Amino acid sequence: MKKKLASVSLLLLALTAGAQNMATTSTKPSVDQEYNKWSIELNGGVNKPTRTMTPGYTTESANFFHGDLGVRYMFSPKFGVKLDVGYDQFKEKKNTPDFESRYVRASLQGVINVGRALNFETWTNTIGILAHGGFGVSQISTETGFGGQDYMAHGIAGITGQIKLSNRVALTGDLTGIVNGRQNWNFDGMGNTTTGSFDGVLLNASVGLTFYLGKNEKHADWVGEEDRISELEKRVDLVETGLLDTDKDGVADLYDLEPNSIAGVAVNTKGQSIDTNQNGVPDELESYLDKTYEKKGSGGATNNTVEELINGGYVNVYFDFNSSKPTNASLSGVDFLVKYLKNNPGKSADIIGYADEIGNSNYNTELSRKRAEAVKKVAVNAGIDASRLNVIANGEDTSVNKSSKEARQIVRRVTFQVK
């Protein structure tokens, strides 16, 4: 019997490994790594109207207040557009005549990612530069002086320095110049302009934050040539490795849902072992067992052997430290039991939980119970009636070296006894 169990155990372990690999690789991850394209920009700072001002009227060299809010879209890591609105307030300098006026604008601008164009990524991943420029409409309003609104068009250009704080936020510093066309009144609102078609010139200096939107890891601002080369290399690697046939079953790994199927066992077009009666044992392996060992009763050699393996502790479900959630790789152990119970409706099973020796004994006993309950829930959700499953909390397993991390992993488990 021991030799019989040993030989079949090797086959079972190979089968289990294939099932585990199938569970973790059934959905092939995409190598495409798209970047986020949208961002919101919020800035505040100072302004300085350099012309036109009425003689005797002036502002501070750095005049508060300036603010702007923008939305940007990048077509690629190097080029994009943004729509933004700005607000400036002008007030007199000390010891000069009083005035107060406001300037608002809306601008559509093109954006060039200078940092990506110059391959900044070759020496830094946190510093960037954007250049922007475009056109828009604006308005000056005041309650003193001409006491109304002056509407005009403008050209705008600037440069923005960036420091990446995270993949979602960047700190920015911006210097922008604006030239108004057909400005009729000075910025102070006290007199008419006299400089010609392109009259008012305004400088803005500000600091702010850029917030990146989207589901991807990186924004276009920080995607460089090295990232794109890396994506290409991944695609080439996928083609090279995906066309391999690791388990020699005739199905390339790229399309193989069971890339570790047992050698010599027939598979379908997806590389899965053919299991007609869905009992967890491939047909060819089941046929081999029935031919090798005499049939015993109506269940046959296969059912008897599988039951011996389950009761012998060869089928287990494992857990991470202090966790009652089964590891994904070991869920095939539950599947093995479920298929056996479905194939043998007169059978029931004890679900026995264990914990390692780390921590309080009472806590570990409760943890072993939670582990068994978690496995029972999986089996019930898979179609096994709860009345056929009995939970047992066996607490700490003291059979291994307590100081060995690897040994402790083995005893953090749930095992089964079929009855």
Legacy VTK file of the C-alpha trace (Angstrom):
# vtk DataFile Version 3.0
C-alpha trace
ASCII
DATASET POLYDATA
POINTS 419 float
0.000 0.000 0.000
2.850 2.453 0.852
4.469 1.867 -2.544
1.106 2.321 -4.170
0.516 5.631 -2.385
4.028 6.860 -3.134
3.765 6.235 -6.869
0.330 7.763 -7.201
1.381 10.712 -4.986
4.008 11.715 -7.529
1.347 11.755 -10.235
-1.019 13.708 -7.982
1.638 16.323 -7.183
2.262 16.846 -10.888
-1.467 17.183 -11.472
-1.851 19.660 -8.582
1.043 21.784 -9.850
-0.617 22.002 -13.230
-3.938 23.001 -11.679
-2.264 25.681 -9.556
-0.429 27.112 -12.534
-3.634 27.092 -14.539
-5.402 29.079 -11.805
-2.723 31.761 -11.759
-2.114 32.032 -15.513
-5.526 31.522 -17.052
-5.685 35.230 -17.794
-2.554 36.353 -19.603
-1.539 39.881 -18.492
-1.190 42.500 -21.171
2.228 44.031 -21.695
0.762 47.294 -22.929
1.489 50.053 -20.434
-0.587 53.058 -21.431
0.048 56.431 -19.822
-2.427 58.928 -18.402
-3.163 61.953 -20.589
-5.353 64.283 -18.520
-4.271 66.633 -15.738
-5.600 69.564 -13.717
-3.304 72.534 -12.954
-3.816 74.977 -10.108
-1.433 77.927 -9.559
-1.189 81.131 -7.553
1.347 83.942 -7.324
2.161 87.512 -8.331
1.849 89.720 -11.417
3.561 92.762 -12.905
1.986 94.920 -15.631
4.983 96.346 -17.522
2.824 98.510 -19.774
0.476 100.243 -20.155
0.110 102.360 -17.009
-1.011 105.957 -16.647
1.887 108.266 -15.679
2.125 108.457 -11.880
0.284 105.161 -11.363
2.210 101.983 -10.613
2.029 98.652 -8.794
4.484 96.871 -6.539
7.322 95.029 -8.312
5.626 91.773 -7.273
1.929 92.589 -7.112
-0.588 90.244 -5.488
-2.825 88.566 -6.625
-2.570 86.161 -9.575
-4.278 82.777 -9.967
-5.063 80.358 -12.765
-6.774 77.009 -13.260
-6.210 74.771 -16.265
-7.069 71.413 -17.780
-4.418 69.765 -19.969
-4.524 66.848 -22.414
-1.354 65.254 -23.825
-1.563 63.643 -27.268
1.849 62.070 -26.640
4.610 62.369 -24.023
5.938 65.386 -25.966
2.906 67.348 -27.193
-0.453 68.444 -25.807
-2.984 71.257 -25.373
-4.492 73.014 -22.390
-7.417 75.297 -21.689
-6.947 77.604 -18.734
-8.452 80.653 -17.092
-6.538 83.313 -15.188
-7.332 86.106 -12.759
-5.163 89.108 -11.808
-5.816 91.988 -9.446
-3.942 95.297 -9.643
-3.556 97.778 -6.791
-1.472 100.895 -6.262
2.036 100.951 -4.854
2.550 102.785 -1.572
2.725 106.560 -1.873
1.082 106.538 -5.329
-2.502 107.409 -6.349
-5.148 104.835 -5.409
-6.646 102.495 -7.990
-7.977 98.947 -8.197
-8.699 96.902 -11.307
-9.112 93.273 -12.333
-7.982 91.262 -15.316
-9.531 87.937 -16.343
-8.674 85.758 -19.313
-9.356 82.423 -20.994
-6.628 80.859 -23.143
-6.170 77.870 -25.419
-2.519 76.828 -25.535
-0.273 74.237 -27.066
2.145 72.458 -24.734
5.603 71.041 -25.471
7.180 68.693 -22.929
10.745 70.010 -23.162
11.951 67.468 -20.610
10.862 64.538 -22.768
12.035 66.190 -25.998
15.512 66.562 -24.454
15.430 63.095 -22.858
15.629 64.287 -19.257
14.781 60.709 -18.237
18.389 59.726 -18.969
19.520 61.650 -15.876
16.419 62.377 -13.771
12.942 60.955 -13.145
11.687 63.827 -10.992
12.442 67.076 -12.868
10.621 68.287 -15.980
10.018 71.405 -18.067
6.939 72.361 -20.082
6.742 75.194 -22.628
3.306 76.552 -23.459
1.817 79.217 -25.712
-1.352 80.213 -27.493
-4.159 82.754 -27.772
-7.283 83.797 -25.938
-9.680 86.530 -24.887
-9.457 88.799 -21.844
-11.146 91.639 -19.988
-10.097 94.535 -17.758
-12.697 95.885 -15.367
-12.656 98.661 -12.774
-15.078 100.663 -10.695
-12.806 103.702 -10.757
-11.327 105.468 -13.750
-13.317 104.552 -16.860
-15.647 102.488 -14.631
-16.465 99.628 -17.001
-15.028 96.713 -18.966
-12.431 96.639 -21.709
-12.447 93.516 -23.919
-9.467 92.340 -25.961
-7.603 89.393 -27.441
-4.205 88.261 -26.233
-1.219 86.088 -26.995
0.338 84.085 -24.168
3.585 82.125 -23.722
5.422 80.675 -20.745
7.593 78.002 -19.243
6.774 75.672 -16.352
9.249 73.808 -14.185
8.077 70.519 -12.635
9.122 68.425 -9.666
7.351 65.045 -9.468
6.096 64.375 -5.939
4.357 61.132 -6.891
2.771 59.480 -9.903
-0.330 61.560 -9.168
1.009 64.983 -8.148
3.745 67.360 -9.339
4.929 70.655 -7.839
5.217 73.414 -10.465
6.709 76.873 -10.871
5.605 78.979 -13.841
6.689 82.201 -15.551
4.256 83.527 -18.176
4.048 86.606 -20.381
0.833 87.992 -21.904
0.503 90.566 -24.679
-2.927 92.131 -25.209
-4.152 93.255 -28.615
-6.315 96.383 -29.024
-6.310 97.246 -25.332
-8.140 100.569 -24.983
-7.546 101.361 -21.308
-4.443 101.145 -19.156
-4.245 98.438 -16.467
-4.961 101.070 -13.792
-8.147 102.099 -15.619
-7.261 105.775 -15.440
-6.265 106.519 -19.030
-6.224 105.366 -22.621
-3.392 103.321 -24.067
-1.039 105.059 -26.487
1.407 102.340 -27.560
-0.391 100.916 -30.610
-2.108 97.645 -31.584
-0.230 95.491 -29.071
-0.627 97.447 -25.894
-0.750 95.777 -22.493
2.089 93.486 -21.398
1.618 91.440 -18.249
4.019 89.075 -16.481
2.888 86.310 -14.113
5.020 84.289 -11.700
3.334 81.468 -9.792
3.744 78.177 -7.990
1.194 75.384 -7.821
0.297 71.745 -8.181
-0.549 69.504 -11.110
-2.904 66.597 -10.424
-2.714 63.662 -12.843
-5.929 61.838 -13.764
-6.358 58.313 -15.102
-6.114 54.627 -14.225
-2.556 54.040 -15.451
0.588 54.257 -13.351
2.373 57.101 -15.146
1.323 60.344 -16.827
2.642 61.369 -20.250
4.781 64.035 -18.522
7.046 61.285 -17.156
7.067 58.680 -19.934
10.348 58.750 -21.863
12.132 56.817 -24.567
13.479 54.288 -22.068
9.913 53.390 -21.025
8.876 52.935 -24.646
11.925 50.781 -25.408
11.130 48.723 -22.307
7.564 48.145 -23.543
8.906 47.034 -26.935
11.342 44.647 -25.273
8.480 43.173 -23.235
6.481 42.577 -26.402
9.439 40.860 -28.046
10.003 38.762 -24.919
6.329 37.775 -24.893
6.563 36.576 -28.493
9.808 34.701 -27.824
8.660 33.019 -24.615
4.999 32.688 -25.528
5.773 30.491 -28.521
7.651 28.016 -26.356
5.895 24.787 -25.381
7.236 24.145 -21.882
5.185 21.038 -21.134
5.549 19.617 -24.671
1.812 19.108 -25.113
1.615 20.694 -28.559
0.075 23.978 -27.357
2.299 27.096 -27.158
2.595 28.615 -23.649
0.981 31.848 -24.895
-2.306 29.969 -25.409
-1.821 27.189 -22.849
-4.211 27.463 -19.881
-2.449 24.526 -18.202
1.259 25.034 -19.030
2.414 22.247 -16.678
0.167 19.408 -17.799
1.415 15.881 -17.089
3.717 14.567 -19.822
1.964 12.176 -22.214
-1.574 13.085 -21.082
-3.950 14.134 -23.875
-4.973 17.819 -23.865
-7.558 19.974 -25.639
-6.809 22.948 -27.900
-6.241 25.135 -24.817
-3.650 22.789 -23.355
-5.951 21.486 -20.594
-5.846 17.813 -19.593
-8.968 15.994 -20.778
-11.091 14.964 -17.777
-14.392 13.655 -19.132
-16.003 12.766 -15.782
-14.690 15.918 -14.076
-13.296 14.065 -11.073
-10.006 15.953 -11.062
-7.996 13.089 -12.607
-7.087 13.224 -16.345
-8.694 10.415 -18.333
-5.398 8.824 -19.362
-4.081 8.886 -15.799
-7.359 7.447 -14.532
-7.170 4.689 -17.123
-3.602 3.940 -16.056
-4.613 3.667 -12.400
-7.522 1.361 -13.205
-5.287 -0.887 -15.275
-2.450 -0.867 -12.752
-4.581 -1.541 -9.665
-7.530 -3.899 -9.478
-10.955 -2.327 -9.229
-12.392 -2.395 -5.714
-16.156 -2.299 -5.589
-18.256 0.123 -7.603
-15.929 3.048 -6.961
-12.992 1.528 -8.835
-9.281 1.872 -8.139
-9.261 5.576 -8.892
-11.805 6.562 -6.253
-10.187 4.327 -3.631
-6.737 5.694 -4.384
-7.912 9.324 -4.363
-9.627 8.774 -1.011
-6.433 7.271 0.409
-4.450 10.270 -0.802
-6.909 12.746 0.734
-6.968 10.937 4.068
-3.213 10.503 3.968
-2.654 14.274 4.024
-1.480 14.620 0.423
-4.199 17.171 -0.367
-3.939 20.418 1.619
-4.858 24.099 1.536
-2.207 26.548 2.770
-2.308 30.010 4.376
-0.009 32.986 4.870
1.080 33.975 8.384
-1.820 35.104 10.601
-4.248 34.809 7.690
-7.477 32.862 7.284
-7.595 33.390 3.516
-6.344 30.424 1.454
-3.435 31.168 -0.857
-4.506 31.247 -4.511
-2.011 28.570 -5.459
-3.440 26.066 -2.962
-7.121 26.454 -3.885
-6.681 23.452 -6.160
-6.689 21.380 -2.957
-10.273 22.471 -2.296
-11.140 21.790 -5.925
-9.716 18.271 -5.599
-11.960 17.568 -2.594
-15.008 19.159 -4.242
-14.671 17.019 -7.355
-14.241 13.879 -5.260
-17.344 14.616 -3.153
-19.404 15.400 -6.258
-18.288 12.108 -7.780
-19.166 10.293 -4.530
-22.447 11.772 -3.217
-22.561 9.307 -0.306
-19.316 10.612 1.171
-18.712 13.441 3.659
-15.521 15.066 4.930
-13.943 16.582 8.023
-12.210 19.904 7.292
-9.354 20.181 9.786
-7.584 23.483 10.443
-4.062 23.994 11.821
-1.825 26.906 12.843
1.893 27.241 13.566
3.276 27.772 17.094
3.913 31.507 16.802
1.686 33.502 19.168
-0.920 32.676 21.804
-2.229 29.086 21.789
-5.874 30.086 22.281
-5.591 32.592 19.449
-4.020 29.968 17.203
-6.838 27.513 17.934
-9.389 30.142 16.879
-7.281 30.933 13.792
-7.255 27.237 12.825
-11.059 27.198 13.133
-11.359 30.294 10.908
-9.137 28.648 8.318
-11.298 25.532 8.260
-14.462 27.659 8.045
-12.975 29.599 5.109
-12.265 26.380 3.217
-15.750 25.047 3.995
-17.246 28.240 2.566
-15.305 27.760 -0.677
-16.506 24.159 -0.939
-20.136 25.130 -0.217
-19.972 27.881 -2.845
-18.637 25.258 -5.260
-21.786 23.170 -4.800
-21.158 20.872 -1.818
-23.962 20.731 0.760
-22.810 22.179 4.096
-24.207 19.163 5.960
-21.525 16.979 4.325
-18.702 19.112 5.746
-17.596 19.109 9.398
-15.197 21.791 10.689
-12.510 20.789 13.235
-10.068 23.246 14.853
-6.880 21.337 15.709
-4.962 24.451 16.772
-1.159 24.416 16.732
0.806 21.795 14.818
3.954 21.151 16.890
5.452 18.563 14.581
7.965 20.934 12.916
10.857 23.112 14.048
9.268 26.273 15.449
12.242 28.425 14.435
12.093 27.397 10.761
10.117 29.830 8.602
9.745 27.288 5.811
8.579 24.528 8.166
5.993 26.830 9.750
4.577 27.511 6.295
3.892 23.784 5.863
1.777 23.510 9.026
-0.343 26.621 8.368
-2.870 24.489 6.551
-6.244 22.805 6.286
-6.358 19.076 5.579
-9.229 16.628 5.036
-10.591 13.286 6.206
-13.128 11.652 3.905
-15.742 9.401 5.555
LINES 1 420
419 0 1 2 3 4 5 6 7 8 9 10 11 12 13 14 15 16 17 18 19 20 21 22 23 24 25 26 27 28 29 30 31 32 33 34 35 36 37 38 39 40 41 42 43 44 45 46 47 48 49 50 51 52 53 54 55 56 57 58 59 60 61 62 63 64 65 66 67 68 69 70 71 72 73 74 75 76 77 78 79 80 81 82 83 84 85 86 87 88 89 90 91 92 93 94 95 96 97 98 99 100 101 102 103 104 105 106 107 108 109 110 111 112 113 114 115 116 117 118 119 120 121 122 123 124 125 126 127 128 129 130 131 132 133 134 135 136 137 138 139 140 141 142 143 144 145 146 147 148 149 150 151 152 153 154 155 156 157 158 159 160 161 162 163 164 165 166 167 168 169 170 171 172 173 174 175 176 177 178 179 180 181 182 183 184 185 186 187 188 189 190 191 192 193 194 195 196 197 198 199 200 201 202 203 204 205 206 207 208 209 210 211 212 213 214 215 216 217 218 219 220 221 222 223 224 225 226 227 228 229 230 231 232 233 234 235 236 237 238 239 240 241 242 243 244 245 246 247 248 249 250 251 252 253 254 255 256 257 258 259 260 261 262 263 264 265 266 267 268 269 270 271 272 273 274 275 276 277 278 279 280 281 282 283 284 285 286 287 288 289 290 291 292 293 294 295 296 297 298 299 300 301 302 303 304 305 306 307 308 309 310 311 312 313 314 315 316 317 318 319 320 321 322 323 324 325 326 327 328 329 330 331 332 333 334 335 336 337 338 339 340 341 342 343 344 345 346 347 348 349 350 351 352 353 354 355 356 357 358 359 360 361 362 363 364 365 366 367 368 369 370 371 372 373 374 375 376 377 378 379 380 381 382 383 384 385 386 387 388 389 390 391 392 393 394 395 396 397 398 399 400 401 402 403 404 405 406 407 408 409 410 411 412 413 414 415 416 417 418
